[in-house]
Amino acid sequence: MDFDKLSNKIQEAKGKYYKLILLISPFAETDTKFLKEASKALNYPYINFSLVLAGKLMDIPAYRRRSQIVNLLPNLVRGYSEDVLFFDHIEMLFLPDMGVDPFRALQQMSRNKIIVVGWTGEYDGKKLTYASQGHPEYKRYQGLTEEDFAFLTV
């Protein structure tokens, strides 16, 4: 696995407004394996995002979660002292009850820290997808530029 390419993307992201790096793979186990190995090799924290988010949401009544998520996500990132965070298992962002646009939420979280995210989908230079069409978590984004995110295909 080429951790040098990822390390270069991390260095490049430091000067950007959005410091979001997507590790794109059509298979969740591929990006998970790469994220875990890269976090060890590059010495950055690996975070099971949905597990951490679920822990934060436990204290919030279900009827208030949608209104509280806007404040909760940036605070989640601020809770780590490191400048680079590796997020895996982002599935909770795709739950309709959360009421967020998953890509935009990750983008906003990456304004102050570099966020490297395992993204199960595809990017063809024009459109970014998450999951397969017909899957409940399926999302499709168009019109994104290199200012919106950086990516590596794993």
C-alpha positions in Angstrom: 0.0 0.0 0.0 1.3 3.4 -0.9 1.3 5.5 2.2 3.6 8.1 0.5 0.7 9.2 -1.7 -1.5 9.7 1.3 1.2 11.5 3.2 1.5 13.9 0.2 -2.2 14.5 0.1 -2.2 15.3 3.8 0.6 17.8 3.3 -1.2 19.4 0.4 -4.4 19.6 2.4 -2.8 21.8 5.0 -3.1 24.9 2.7 -6.7 24.3 1.6 -10.0 25.7 3.0 -11.5 22.2 3.1 -9.1 19.6 4.3 -11.1 16.6 3.3 -9.4 13.5 1.8 -11.5 10.6 0.7 -10.0 7.2 0.4 -12.3 5.8 -2.2 -13.0 2.1 -2.7 -16.0 0.2 -4.0 -15.5 -2.2 -1.0 -15.8 -1.1 2.6 -13.3 -3.7 3.8 -10.7 -2.3 1.4 -10.8 1.3 2.7 -11.1 0.0 6.3 -7.9 -2.1 5.9 -6.0 0.8 4.2 -7.2 3.3 6.9 -6.1 1.1 9.8 -2.7 0.4 8.2 -2.1 4.0 7.2 -3.1 5.3 10.6 -0.4 3.1 12.2 2.2 3.8 9.6 1.6 7.6 9.6 0.8 7.8 13.4 -2.6 9.4 13.2 -5.7 8.3 15.2 -8.1 5.8 13.6 -11.6 6.6 14.6 -14.7 4.5 14.2 -16.9 7.5 13.4 -20.3 5.9 13.8 -19.3 4.4 17.2 -18.1 7.8 18.5 -21.1 9.6 17.1 -23.5 7.0 18.6 -21.9 7.5 22.0 -22.4 11.3 21.8 -26.1 10.9 20.6 -27.0 8.6 23.5 -27.5 11.5 25.9 -29.7 13.4 23.4 -33.4 12.5 23.2 -34.3 11.2 19.7 -36.6 14.1 19.0 -33.7 16.6 19.5 -30.9 14.8 17.6 -31.7 16.4 14.3 -31.4 19.9 15.7 -28.3 19.1 17.8 -26.3 17.3 15.1 -25.2 20.7 13.6 -23.3 21.5 16.9 -22.3 18.0 17.7 -20.3 17.2 14.6 -17.8 20.2 14.8 -17.4 19.5 18.6 -16.7 15.9 17.9 -13.7 16.9 15.8 -12.5 19.5 18.3 -12.4 16.8 20.9 -9.2 15.5 19.4 -5.9 17.3 19.8 -4.3 15.9 16.6 -4.4 17.9 13.4 -5.1 14.8 11.2 -8.0 12.3 11.9 -8.8 9.1 10.1 -12.6 8.4 10.0 -14.0 5.1 9.2 -17.5 3.7 9.3 -19.3 6.9 8.5 -22.6 5.2 7.9 -24.5 7.0 10.6 -24.2 10.2 8.6 -26.4 8.6 6.0 -29.3 7.9 8.3 -32.3 10.0 7.3 -32.9 10.8 11.0 -29.7 12.7 11.1 -31.0 15.2 8.6 -27.5 16.1 7.2 -25.9 15.9 3.9 -23.0 13.5 4.6 -20.5 14.9 2.2 -21.2 18.5 3.3 -21.0 17.5 7.0 -17.6 15.9 6.5 -16.5 19.0 4.5 -17.5 21.3 7.3 -15.7 19.2 9.9 -12.5 19.4 7.7 -12.3 23.2 7.9 -10.1 23.1 11.0 -8.5 19.7 10.8 -7.4 17.3 8.1 -10.0 14.6 7.9 -9.2 11.4 6.0 -12.3 9.3 5.4 -13.0 5.8 4.1 -15.5 6.4 1.4 -17.2 3.3 -0.1 -18.1 4.3 -3.6 -16.6 5.7 -6.8 -15.4 9.0 -8.3 -15.0 9.4 -12.0 -13.8 13.0 -12.0 -17.3 14.3 -12.5 -19.5 12.5 -10.1 -18.9 11.1 -6.6 -21.1 8.3 -5.4 -21.5 6.6 -2.0 -22.8 3.0 -2.0 -24.5 1.4 -5.0 -27.6 2.7 -6.7 -30.6 1.2 -4.9 -28.8 0.9 -1.6 -30.5 2.9 1.2 -27.3 4.9 1.8 -26.8 5.7 -1.9 -25.7 9.3 -2.5 -24.5 11.0 -5.7 -22.7 14.3 -5.9 -21.9 16.2 -9.1 -20.2 19.5 -9.8 -17.4 19.0 -7.2 -14.0 20.3 -7.8 -10.5 19.7 -6.3 -11.2 22.6 -3.9 -14.0 20.6 -2.4 -12.0 17.5 -1.5 -8.9 15.5 -2.3 -9.0 11.7 -3.0 -7.1 8.5 -3.4 -8.5 5.4 -4.9 -7.5 2.3 -2.8 
